[in-house]
Amino acid sequence: MRERIWAQLPMLLPWLLLPPPLWGGPPDGRFSEREPEPGPLQPFDLLYASGVAAYYSGDYEVAVRDLEAALRSHRRLREIRARCARHCAARRPLVPPGAGPGAELPFFRALLERARCYRSCQSQRLGGPASRHRASEDVRSDFQRRVPYNYLQRAYIKLNQLEKAVEAAHTFFMANPEHMEMQQNIKNYRTMAGVEDLQLVDRDAKPHLESYSEGVKHYEADDFELAIKYFEQALREYFNEDTECRALCEGPQRFEEYEYLGYKAGLYEAIADHYVQVLVCQHECVRELATRPGRLSPIENFLPLHYDYLQFAYYRVGEYVKALECAKAYLLLHPDDEDVRDNVDYYESLLDDSTDPASIQAREDLAMFVKHHKLESELIKSAAEGLGFSYTEPNYWIQYGGRQDENQVPSGVNVERAEVHGLSAQKKSSPKIDRNLREGGPLLYENITFVYNSEQLNGTQRVLLDNVLSKEQCRELHSVASGIMLVGDGYRGKTSPHTPNEKFEGATVLKALKFGYEGRVSLKSARLFYDISEKARKIVESYFMLNSTLYFSYTHMVCRTALSGQQDRRNDLSHPIHADNCLLDPEANECWKEPPAYTFRDYSALLYMNDDFEGGEFIFTEMDAKTVTASIKPKCGRMISFSSGGENPHGVKAVTKGQRCAVALWFTLDPLYRELERIQADEVIAILDQAQQGKHRPNINPKDEL
């Protein structure tokens, strides 16, 4: 094992021994530290918890104080970690191992010295051990999604601080564009202020995105000098932020999607494992920086677009050499773009006779960046093969749409009057379902009432049915729910995962059977949960006339309860608008089918258990997440089913009184993604059926399957 793992470290050395990237200017060019607050830095997760607790207790001044302090602490922690990582990488460079026995020891010594430097630097700047600042995954996720700003905007409104409420609301909305109630909040705040064009400030805006947007604005106004200024500034900021992102990858890593975390038996395994994780993290920085807040898909050719804009802007101001450098840089990422290749030929024709076109190379900043990125990719693939984990390189430079043919350089015309190709305004078409769309198959069971089809629900692959459950079955399921549900089940333990104004409880089929076997609920009633979910699966498979078996992907009984005292003037949703197998991006009118979305889900269904509550309507919208196309009032036995993709964005209106309960079902056509708990539940049911047929207790304890 020692030899096999150590053999991978020389493979990583070309990357480990690289100096910090300098394509964006000096490593510390932009990282001037903020004036530190006196005393040790307070952990942001504790401040966040204190702020949320104060918010719910109605102490809005304390809530604002602690939430703002949590955001400052989180920001300061990132700055310190990035600065320490850069400082120690420069002060403690790694040395390549030589040959012979013990030759690797200097390498390990340098590695340990760097780790000691990093720990010491952090402890000194933080005013205490870095371990105090290790937050849970849920808290880190909340800060990534800017959830603290959601609490802040509400607290500021309670304190009548409208301007700060608008800033917080807009900052949250920029990371959560599907959050239609936040958009409504901002409109309401503008109305309250009596100013429609109230200045919107994104407090966490990435500098390079701000500069890029300014560049586009000046470009579209034909102010090419200013456009060049802002695009060049955006590139410097982009590469500086890339350096910071890479620095933050140093330290403990957790990548659960990669199956190589078993190599922990010794120092060699730990070294290789750790640095492969760091390498993957740094490689992914291009995704983080090429993404607007709240999106995980690249902005259309975001980094290449800088050079595409610049090549035309430099041409328009008569700087043909720079135009040629930028066009060649763009081709590093899109070598098959015929329009820009034509532009290269055209720019070369404009050069002085004394200038050799072959001597003009692609911009050095992007050339270095691409070279580094390709090296990382090769090393990760080699490490994957050597260490036995799976890795698929994403396409970071997706090219959407086509280019406007009328803007190409026409061949055989006077070059002085020719127009250089500009930028495409087209977008990728809306998601399509890549299977034959059919519906209207038999409903299989008596008494089920057909209500509406796709056309009547103003969409695609939708159906609404009634009487899938009887009133007696609804009552029985509701009784089971009260005995098996846990707060936060299915939501990583979060009591209020989608809105702070409701409590969420849930349970799975397997848990119901376990409780039934233990006698904590009726086994007959627990089995009803299993049976009605199977009934729903068969109905969906038959109605949509699927040619292959539909499997369970996830089955969840969920109740959401309106919290008393928090329903006044409420205008949020119980569940924000989303799609079930892709990441909805209303601003771009897209739905990105990639992780962390459950891309394997094909069909969804919701089977309602009651109607004795207020609000809670299920709604379909257009992809803008605002235009409602259908609204459905839940009631006992009603079932809505639909395909899970971007063609069916949906959400749930606020439950303002009482408790709304339903069985949520997600299905897949891919057997590889069958729900594990469902398979176990099938085995339990088979054992119970066998025992019933034999009129004796089972020889195998069903509890063992649980």
Secondary structure in CASP SS format (residue, H / E / C, confidence):
PFRMAT SS
TARGET T0000
AUTHOR 0000-0000-0000
METHOD secondary structure of the structure
MODEL  1
M C 1.00
R H 1.00
E H 1.00
R H 1.00
I H 1.00
W H 1.00
A C 1.00
Q H 1.00
L H 1.00
P H 1.00
M H 1.00
L H 1.00
L H 1.00
P H 1.00
W H 1.00
L H 1.00
L C 1.00
L C 1.00
P C 1.00
P C 1.00
P C 1.00
L C 1.00
W C 1.00
G C 1.00
G C 1.00
P C 1.00
P C 1.00
D C 1.00
G C 1.00
R C 1.00
F C 1.00
S C 1.00
E C 1.00
R C 1.00
E C 1.00
P C 1.00
E C 1.00
P C 1.00
G C 1.00
P C 1.00
L C 1.00
Q C 1.00
P C 1.00
F H 1.00
D H 1.00
L H 1.00
L H 1.00
Y H 1.00
A H 1.00
S H 1.00
G H 1.00
V H 1.00
A H 1.00
A H 1.00
Y H 1.00
Y H 1.00
S H 1.00
G C 1.00
D C 1.00
Y H 1.00
E H 1.00
V H 1.00
A H 1.00
V H 1.00
R H 1.00
D H 1.00
L H 1.00
E H 1.00
A H 1.00
A H 1.00
L H 1.00
R H 1.00
S H 1.00
H H 1.00
R H 1.00
R H 1.00
L H 1.00
R H 1.00
E H 1.00
I H 1.00
R H 1.00
A H 1.00
R H 1.00
C H 1.00
A H 1.00
R H 1.00
H H 1.00
C H 1.00
A H 1.00
A H 1.00
R H 1.00
R C 1.00
P C 1.00
L C 1.00
V C 1.00
P C 1.00
P C 1.00
G C 1.00
A C 1.00
G C 1.00
P C 1.00
G C 1.00
A C 1.00
E C 1.00
L H 1.00
P H 1.00
F H 1.00
F H 1.00
R H 1.00
A H 1.00
L H 1.00
L H 1.00
E H 1.00
R H 1.00
A H 1.00
R H 1.00
C H 1.00
Y H 1.00
R H 1.00
S H 1.00
C H 1.00
Q H 1.00
S H 1.00
Q H 1.00
R H 1.00
L H 1.00
G C 1.00
G C 1.00
P C 1.00
A H 1.00
S H 1.00
R H 1.00
H H 1.00
R C 1.00
A C 1.00
S C 1.00
E H 1.00
D H 1.00
V H 1.00
R H 1.00
S H 1.00
D H 1.00
F H 1.00
Q H 1.00
R C 1.00
R C 1.00
V H 1.00
P H 1.00
Y H 1.00
N H 1.00
Y H 1.00
L H 1.00
Q H 1.00
R H 1.00
A H 1.00
Y H 1.00
I H 1.00
K H 1.00
L C 1.00
N C 1.00
Q C 1.00
L H 1.00
E H 1.00
K H 1.00
A H 1.00
V H 1.00
E H 1.00
A H 1.00
A H 1.00
H H 1.00
T H 1.00
F H 1.00
F H 1.00
M H 1.00
A H 1.00
N C 1.00
P C 1.00
E C 1.00
H C 1.00
M H 1.00
E H 1.00
M H 1.00
Q H 1.00
Q H 1.00
N H 1.00
I H 1.00
K H 1.00
N H 1.00
Y H 1.00
R H 1.00
T H 1.00
M H 1.00
A H 1.00
G C 1.00
V C 1.00
E C 1.00
D C 1.00
L C 1.00
Q C 1.00
L C 1.00
V C 1.00
D C 1.00
R C 1.00
D C 1.00
A C 1.00
K C 1.00
P H 1.00
H H 1.00
L H 1.00
E H 1.00
S H 1.00
Y H 1.00
S H 1.00
E H 1.00
G H 1.00
V H 1.00
K H 1.00
H H 1.00
Y H 1.00
E H 1.00
A C 1.00
D C 1.00
D C 1.00
F H 1.00
E H 1.00
L H 1.00
A H 1.00
I H 1.00
K H 1.00
Y H 1.00
F H 1.00
E H 1.00
Q H 1.00
A H 1.00
L H 1.00
R H 1.00
E H 1.00
Y H 1.00
F H 1.00
N H 1.00
E H 1.00
D H 1.00
T H 1.00
E H 1.00
C H 1.00
R H 1.00
A H 1.00
L H 1.00
C C 1.00
E C 1.00
G C 1.00
P C 1.00
Q C 1.00
R C 1.00
F C 1.00
E C 1.00
E C 1.00
Y C 1.00
E C 1.00
Y C 1.00
L C 1.00
G C 1.00
Y C 1.00
K C 1.00
A C 1.00
G C 1.00
L H 1.00
Y H 1.00
E H 1.00
A H 1.00
I H 1.00
A H 1.00
D H 1.00
H H 1.00
Y H 1.00
V H 1.00
Q H 1.00
V H 1.00
L H 1.00
V H 1.00
C H 1.00
Q H 1.00
H H 1.00
E C 1.00
C H 1.00
V H 1.00
R H 1.00
E H 1.00
L H 1.00
A C 1.00
T C 1.00
R C 1.00
P C 1.00
G C 1.00
R C 1.00
L C 1.00
S C 1.00
P C 1.00
I C 1.00
E C 1.00
N C 1.00
F H 1.00
L H 1.00
P H 1.00
L H 1.00
H H 1.00
Y H 1.00
D H 1.00
Y H 1.00
L H 1.00
Q H 1.00
F H 1.00
A H 1.00
Y H 1.00
Y H 1.00
R H 1.00
V C 1.00
G C 1.00
E C 1.00
Y H 1.00
V H 1.00
K H 1.00
A H 1.00
L H 1.00
E H 1.00
C H 1.00
A H 1.00
K H 1.00
A H 1.00
Y H 1.00
L H 1.00
L H 1.00
L H 1.00
H C 1.00
P C 1.00
D C 1.00
D C 1.00
E H 1.00
D H 1.00
V H 1.00
R H 1.00
D H 1.00
N H 1.00
V H 1.00
D H 1.00
Y H 1.00
Y H 1.00
E H 1.00
S H 1.00
L H 1.00
L C 1.00
D C 1.00
D C 1.00
S C 1.00
T C 1.00
D C 1.00
P H 1.00
A H 1.00
S H 1.00
I C 1.00
Q C 1.00
A C 1.00
R C 1.00
E H 1.00
D H 1.00
L H 1.00
A H 1.00
M H 1.00
F H 1.00
V H 1.00
K H 1.00
H H 1.00
H H 1.00
K H 1.00
L H 1.00
E H 1.00
S H 1.00
E H 1.00
L H 1.00
I H 1.00
K H 1.00
S H 1.00
A H 1.00
A H 1.00
E H 1.00
G H 1.00
L H 1.00
G C 1.00
F C 1.00
S C 1.00
Y C 1.00
T C 1.00
E C 1.00
P C 1.00
N C 1.00
Y C 1.00
W C 1.00
I C 1.00
Q C 1.00
Y C 1.00
G C 1.00
G C 1.00
R C 1.00
Q C 1.00
D H 1.00
E H 1.00
N H 1.00
Q C 1.00
V C 1.00
P C 1.00
S C 1.00
G C 1.00
V C 1.00
N C 1.00
V C 1.00
E C 1.00
R C 1.00
A C 1.00
E C 1.00
V C 1.00
H C 1.00
G C 1.00
L C 1.00
S C 1.00
A C 1.00
Q C 1.00
K C 1.00
K C 1.00
S C 1.00
S C 1.00
P C 1.00
K C 1.00
I C 1.00
D C 1.00
R C 1.00
N C 1.00
L C 1.00
R C 1.00
E C 1.00
G C 1.00
G C 1.00
P C 1.00
L C 1.00
L C 1.00
Y C 1.00
E C 1.00
N C 1.00
I C 1.00
T E 1.00
F E 1.00
V E 1.00
Y E 1.00
N C 1.00
S C 1.00
E C 1.00
Q C 1.00
L C 1.00
N C 1.00
G C 1.00
T C 1.00
Q C 1.00
R E 1.00
V E 1.00
L E 1.00
L E 1.00
D E 1.00
N C 1.00
V C 1.00
L C 1.00
S C 1.00
K H 1.00
E H 1.00
Q H 1.00
C H 1.00
R H 1.00
E H 1.00
L H 1.00
H H 1.00
S H 1.00
V H 1.00
A H 1.00
S H 1.00
G H 1.00
I H 1.00
M C 1.00
L E 1.00
V E 1.00
G C 1.00
D C 1.00
G C 1.00
Y C 1.00
R C 1.00
G C 1.00
K C 1.00
T C 1.00
S C 1.00
P C 1.00
H C 1.00
T C 1.00
P C 1.00
N C 1.00
E E 1.00
K E 1.00
F E 1.00
E E 1.00
G E 1.00
A E 1.00
T C 1.00
V H 1.00
L H 1.00
K H 1.00
A H 1.00
L H 1.00
K H 1.00
F H 1.00
G H 1.00
Y H 1.00
E C 1.00
G C 1.00
R C 1.00
V C 1.00
S C 1.00
L H 1.00
K H 1.00
S H 1.00
A H 1.00
R H 1.00
L H 1.00
F H 1.00
Y H 1.00
D H 1.00
I H 1.00
S H 1.00
E H 1.00
K H 1.00
A H 1.00
R H 1.00
K H 1.00
I H 1.00
V H 1.00
E H 1.00
S H 1.00
Y H 1.00
F C 1.00
M C 1.00
L C 1.00
N C 1.00
S C 1.00
T C 1.00
L C 1.00
Y E 1.00
F E 1.00
S E 1.00
Y E 1.00
T E 1.00
H E 1.00
M E 1.00
V E 1.00
C E 1.00
R E 1.00
T E 1.00
A E 1.00
L C 1.00
S C 1.00
G C 1.00
Q C 1.00
Q C 1.00
D C 1.00
R C 1.00
R C 1.00
N C 1.00
D C 1.00
L E 1.00
S E 1.00
H E 1.00
P E 1.00
I E 1.00
H E 1.00
A C 1.00
D C 1.00
N C 1.00
C C 1.00
L E 1.00
L E 1.00
D E 1.00
P C 1.00
E C 1.00
A C 1.00
N C 1.00
E E 1.00
C E 1.00
W E 1.00
K C 1.00
E C 1.00
P C 1.00
P C 1.00
A C 1.00
Y C 1.00
T C 1.00
F C 1.00
R C 1.00
D C 1.00
Y E 1.00
S E 1.00
A E 1.00
L E 1.00
L E 1.00
Y E 1.00
M C 1.00
N C 1.00
D C 1.00
D C 1.00
F E 1.00
E E 1.00
G E 1.00
G C 1.00
E C 1.00
F E 1.00
I E 1.00
F E 1.00
T E 1.00
E C 1.00
M C 1.00
D C 1.00
A C 1.00
K C 1.00
T C 1.00
V E 1.00
T E 1.00
A E 1.00
S E 1.00
I E 1.00
K C 1.00
P C 1.00
K C 1.00
C C 1.00
G C 1.00
R C 1.00
M E 1.00
I E 1.00
S E 1.00
F E 1.00
S E 1.00
S C 1.00
G C 1.00
G C 1.00
E C 1.00
N C 1.00
P C 1.00
H E 1.00
G E 1.00
V E 1.00
K E 1.00
A C 1.00
V E 1.00
T E 1.00
K E 1.00
G E 1.00
Q E 1.00
R E 1.00
C E 1.00
A E 1.00
V E 1.00
A E 1.00
L E 1.00
W E 1.00
F E 1.00
T E 1.00
L C 1.00
D C 1.00
P H 1.00
L H 1.00
Y H 1.00
R C 1.00
E C 1.00
L H 1.00
E H 1.00
R H 1.00
I H 1.00
Q H 1.00
A H 1.00
D H 1.00
E H 1.00
V H 1.00
I H 1.00
A H 1.00
I H 1.00
L H 1.00
D H 1.00
Q H 1.00
A H 1.00
Q H 1.00
Q H 1.00
G H 1.00
K C 1.00
H C 1.00
R C 1.00
P C 1.00
N C 1.00
I C 1.00
N C 1.00
P H 1.00
K H 1.00
D H 1.00
E H 1.00
L C 1.00
END
